Amino acid sequence: MSPAELETYLHAHIPLSRAMQVSVVQAAPEAVVLSAPLAPNINHRDTVFGGSASAVAILAAWSLLHTRLSAEGLASRLVIQRNTMSYEQPIAGRFTATATAPDAEAWQQFLRMFRRKGKARITVVSVLHFAGEVAGCLEGEFVALGMDPPS
């Protein structure tokens, strides 16, 4: 899936991504990088609202899994189950969220479970960057559920 295809998908299926002006910088099996500007995500202190930062980090992690599952030809309903978010510094401008692929063993175990049970869970990390510095980090646990057969 190309960055343009992923961005079109996100804006069509997750309207918040359009409202936040999220753009896809990179969409590859090893990493997804999203970017968002300050203006639509600003808080009362002229920095990025924490909820926006968290949303972009979750969206990057979700996008990585969506891209990888699509590449495997696996249709799924992908949802976040839980996450932790740490904020290292204020973000006062355009920022990125980079989600990196889980290690090969964890990914293979996730795929085996999904194919066998129609449900699997995996943890993905997404790091926020602003002005060349780490601004925050999300660790999210996602669940992939098999699609119900058409009735």
C-alpha positions in Angstrom: 0.0 0.0 0.0 1.4 3.4 -1.0 1.4 6.4 1.3 -1.2 8.1 -0.9 -3.4 5.0 -0.8 -3.1 4.7 3.0 -3.9 8.4 3.4 -7.0 8.2 1.2 -8.1 5.2 3.2 -7.6 6.9 6.5 -9.4 10.1 5.5 -12.3 8.1 4.1 -12.7 5.6 7.0 -11.4 7.5 10.0 -12.7 11.0 9.5 -10.8 12.3 12.5 -7.6 11.8 10.5 -8.8 14.3 7.9 -9.9 16.8 10.6 -6.5 16.6 12.2 -4.9 17.0 8.7 -2.9 13.8 9.1 -0.7 12.9 6.2 1.2 9.7 5.4 4.9 10.2 5.0 5.8 6.5 4.8 3.9 3.3 4.5 6.2 0.3 4.5 6.1 -3.1 6.1 8.8 -2.1 8.6 7.3 1.3 9.5 4.5 3.8 9.0 5.2 7.5 9.5 2.4 9.9 9.9 2.6 13.7 10.2 0.2 16.3 11.5 0.4 20.1 11.8 -0.1 22.2 14.9 -3.1 24.3 13.8 -5.9 21.8 13.9 -4.4 20.1 16.9 -3.6 23.1 19.1 -4.4 23.5 22.7 -4.7 26.6 25.0 -0.9 26.8 25.4 -0.2 26.9 21.7 1.2 23.4 21.7 -0.3 20.1 20.4 -3.3 18.9 22.5 -2.3 15.6 24.3 -5.4 13.9 22.9 -4.3 14.8 19.3 -0.7 13.5 19.9 -2.1 10.3 21.3 -4.6 9.9 18.5 -1.9 10.3 15.8 0.4 7.8 17.6 -2.5 5.3 17.8 -3.3 5.9 14.2 0.3 5.2 13.1 0.3 1.9 15.0 -3.1 0.9 13.7 -2.0 1.9 10.1 1.1 -0.3 10.4 -1.0 -3.3 11.4 -3.6 -2.5 8.7 -0.9 -2.3 6.1 0.8 -5.5 7.1 -2.5 -7.5 7.4 -3.6 -6.2 4.0 -0.2 -7.3 2.5 -0.8 -10.8 3.9 -4.3 -10.8 2.2 -6.0 -11.0 5.6 -9.2 -9.0 6.1 -9.8 -8.1 9.7 -11.5 -5.7 12.1 -8.5 -4.1 13.9 -9.1 -2.4 17.2 -7.0 -1.0 20.0 -7.5 -2.8 23.3 -5.3 -0.7 25.6 -2.4 1.6 25.5 0.0 3.7 27.6 1.3 7.1 26.4 4.2 9.0 27.7 4.8 12.7 26.9 8.4 13.8 27.0 8.1 17.4 25.8 5.6 19.9 24.4 5.1 19.9 20.7 4.9 23.3 19.2 4.7 22.6 15.5 4.4 19.9 12.9 5.1 16.5 14.4 5.4 12.9 13.3 4.4 9.5 14.7 6.5 6.5 13.7 5.2 3.0 14.3 7.7 0.3 13.8 7.0 -3.4 13.1 7.1 -5.8 16.0 9.9 -8.3 15.9 9.6 -11.2 13.4 8.8 -13.8 16.1 6.0 -11.8 17.6 4.5 -11.1 14.1 4.7 -14.8 13.1 3.0 -15.8 16.3 0.3 -13.1 15.8 -0.3 -14.4 12.2 -0.5 -18.1 13.3 -3.0 -17.2 16.1 -5.1 -15.1 13.7 -5.2 -17.8 11.0 -6.0 -20.5 13.6 -8.5 -18.7 15.9 -9.7 -15.8 13.8 -8.5 -13.5 16.6 -5.0 -12.4 17.7 -3.4 -9.6 19.8 -0.1 -7.8 19.3 1.7 -4.9 20.8 3.0 -2.0 18.7 5.2 1.0 19.6 4.7 4.4 18.1 7.2 7.3 18.8 6.3 11.0 18.4 9.0 13.3 17.1 9.1 17.1 17.1 12.1 19.2 16.0 14.4 16.2 15.8 13.6 15.1 19.3 11.5 12.4 20.8 8.3 14.0 22.1 6.4 11.0 23.3 5.9 7.3 23.1 2.8 5.0 22.8 2.7 1.3 23.5 -0.6 -0.1 22.2 -2.1 -3.5 22.3 -4.2 -4.2 19.3 -6.6 -7.0 18.5 -7.4 -8.3 15.0 -10.7 -10.0 14.6 -11.6 -12.1 11.6 -14.3 -10.7 9.4 -17.7 -12.2 9.7 -18.8 -14.1 6.6 -21.4 -12.3 4.5 -25.0 -13.3 5.3 
